[in-house]
Amino acid sequence: MPAPSAPRVPFTVKGWHVAAGVVAFFVIVIGVDAAFLTLAYRTHPGQVAPRPYEAGLIYNAELERLRAQEVLGWRVAVEARTDGVMVLLQDRDRQPLSGLKVTATLLRPATEQGRSVLTLTETAPGRYVGDRAGLSGVWDTRVDAEGGGQSFVAERRLTWP
């Protein structure tokens, strides 16, 4: 007959078990946080512009240009045509703006490939047309108009079939 075994003592949680659990929890949390911080810093060090001060000055100049442009009250409509781009320019009173030097810069939203600058010619009062055959898809268009000491910039997204 086998010898009787000693009665088994039930497991009880002691103070050191709780302390070890709390320490293990915080070690895991701190380790995960450190890993995420390291990954985040390596992929994006936080510097958005190589020269942030100069970028801020340019941004302030752009805001000033937009304020001056708003005071002008000029309006622009840009249309994608099968043979290029058509731009209608009007003043505050919806009268056509003639005799301006107008250019349209076309560029793809996601790449610099295919970027082109069109010099538009006035075909009717306030109507400027630029020819560029073979356009298809989505293009970002920047229209620059200058004349009489005034300048105007408008940006539109156009789609060709």
Buried (B, 14 or more C-beta within 10 A) or exposed (E): EEEEEEEEEEEEEEEEEEEEEEEEEEEEEEEEEEEEEEEEEEEEEEEEEEEEEEEEEEEEEEEEEEEEBEEEEBBBBBEBBEEBBBBBBBBEEEEEBEEBEBBBBBBEEEEEEEEEEBEBEBEEEBBBBBEBEEBEEEBBBBBBBEBEEBBBBBEBEBEBE
